[in-house]
Amino acid sequence: MRQAASLPGADSRVRQNLALVLGIQGKYDEAIQVAQAELDPQQAKANIAYLQAMMQKPPGLTTIFLTSKTRQAGDDLTRLTRFERTI
């Protein structure tokens, strides 16, 4: 995911997905750093704090949402890798 975020064709969505994945992994400080490259620092911290709170809730809709977002991040990485191979 980091590699995809550093590619020339990577857009904001790829970097935000990286921040999301880092947050899901519990790497909150790193997630904030990545998010701050795209967002106002306060907004980045607020987003990751919200993610932290969601991760502490019991499984349910939150899990479904995060699984969906993680799958989307993987799909974005696959598309970006395919794009990179064509250029």
C-alpha positions, 0 to 999 in steps of 0.5 A, a space after each residue: 500500500 505504501 508503494 502504491 501511495 508513492 507512485 506517480 499516478 497515486 491520487 488522494 484516495 490512495 493515500 487516504 486508503 493507506 491512512 485508513 489501513 494504517 489506522 486499522 493496523 493500530 499504527 495511529 501516529 503513522 496514519 495521522 502523518 499520512 492523512 496530514 499530507 492530504 488534510 488539515 492537521 486537525 481534521 487528520 487527527 480527528 479522522 484517526 481519533 474517530 477510527 480509533 473509537 470505531 475500532 474499540 466498539 464491538 463487532 457489527 456494522 463497524 466491522 462490515 464498514 471497515 472490511 468494505 473500506 479495506 477491500 476498496 483499498 486493495 482494489 485501488 492498489 490493484 488498479 494502480 499497479 495495473 496502471 503503472 505496468 502500462 506506462 
